[in-house]
Amino acid sequence: MRIDDALFDGVDLHALALRVGTPCYAYSATAIRQRIRSLIGALGELDALVCYAVKANANLAILQWMAHAGFGADIVSAGEMQRALRAGIPASRIVFSGVGKSEDEIAQALAAGIARFNVESVDELHALQRLAAARDVIVNAAVRINPDVDANTHAKISTGKSENKFGVAIDEARQWFADSARLTHVRLDGLHVHIGSQMLSLNPIRAALQRTAAFWRELVAAGHAIRSIDVGGGLGVCYRAGHDHPVAIADYVGVIRRELAGFEGRILLEPGRWLVAEAGVLLTRVIRIKQGQERRFLIVDAAMNDLARPSLYDAWHDIVPLTREQRPTQAYDVVGPVCESSDIFARARELPTCEAGDLLKIMTTGAYGTSMASTFNSRPLAAEVVLDCGRYAVVRRRQSLDDLLMDERPARDWENV
C-alpha cells in the first residue's frame, strides 16, 4: 500500500472506518467540486443548463452541492423530485424523464411547476395534456427520440437502440409535431436524446447528436419552434485503472458545440456518473479468508445489497487493500456475506495477501452505489460520509435494525374491502 492510499481528501481511512464502521461509503467533496468546475469551465458562454441525474446518487448533501453550483436536476420519479426540491434545486430547473411516469407523479410535478417533461410515449403525451388541462396550465415538453444508435456500452445500460424501451422513433416524433396544434396545454418545443451510460467514446454521442440535429433543422423548416435540445448524459469514468480511458470533458462539449452549431435555444445536459462516481469509495473490512477446492475467497462485510453493479453488470471496480506493510500478492474471489452466488465483487483478483480485519476500499463507487442499494438479507443500509480537506461529516447514518423494522407490524388490524 502506498501511504496516500489510506488518505482520501485528507482523511485517514483507517481512522474513519474505526469511527463510522464498515461497510461505509465515503465521498470526496473536493473531487465533486473539481468536476463541477471543470464542466462549468468547458461550457463557457454556451446557453446551457446542467441537470444532474439524481439517480446516480440522491444523497441530499450531494444534491445541495449541485444546487449551489446553479445546476438543475434530471429526475425519473416523484421521490427524486422531492429530494431535489428539499436540497434547494428550484422546480424551474427540474426536468422529468422516464418511460413510466404515473399520472399521480405527473400531477405532483405539475403542482410543483417543474421546467419540462421529457415525453417517451404517445400515451404519456395524452396524459400530460389531460392533466395539464385539468389544472389549466401550459407545460413545456420535449420528445425523447430513440435514434437507434449503439452506445457501445453494457447491454443493460444501453438506451438508444430501437430494441430499447426508451424514447420513440423519429418517424413517430415527426407525427407528434405535425399534430401538436391539438395540444392546448402542452407546448411541444424540445428534443431529448440519451443513448446510454458509461460511454468511453465520442463516436456514438456524435452520431446521436447528428441525427438529433438533422431532425431539429427539419422541424424548424416545417415551422415548429424548438426551444431546447436535451443531449442527455452517459459520459464514462475510470473503473479499471490503465484500462478505461474516459473522454475529456472539453472534447465532449466540443462535439455538442459542433453538432448543434446554429441552435439558438437552450441546451440541457444530464450528467450523473461523471460528476460523482470517481469521488466515492466503499470501505469494507475482511471477515475471513476461505480456501475452497478451486478458489480462495476473501469474504468482506460489504455485499451486493450495498453495491449491486458487479452482480448486476459484471462490472469491474478496482479494489485496494489498505494494509500498512508490503505483502506478496494472492489471487482472490472477493465476495460478500449475502446468500447468493452472485454476491461477488471480483473474481481471481490479484491483491496483496489479506488477513481477517484488513480494511479495503472499493473504488469509483460514488455513483449507482447507495442509489441502487437494498436491505436484502435484512442487512441495514450502510452509512454515508462526506470528506472535505481532512474533515468528515456523516450525511446518512448507518441504518439500524429498528429502522429496518419500524414500518412492519403483525397482521392484527384486519379490514374488509
Secondary structure, DSSP 8 states (H G I E B T S, - for coil): --GGGGEETTEEHHHHHHHH-SSEEEEEHHHHHHHHHHHHHHHTTS-EEEEEEGGG---HHHHHHHHHTT-EEEESSHHHHHHHHHTT--GGGEEE--TT--HHHHHHHHHHT-SEEEE-SHHHHHHHHHHHHHHT--EEEEEEB------SS-GGGB--STTSSSSB-HHHHHHHHHTGGG-SSEEEEEEE---BSSB--HHHHHHHHHHHHHHHHHHHHTT----EEE----B---SSTTT-----HHHHHHHHHHHTTT--SEEEE---HHHHGGGEEEEEEEEEEEE-SS-EEEEES--TTT--HHHHH-----EEE--SS---EEEEEEE-SSSSTT-EEEEEEEEE---TT-EEEEES-SSSSGGG---GGG----EEEEEETTEEEEEE----HHHHHTT---S------
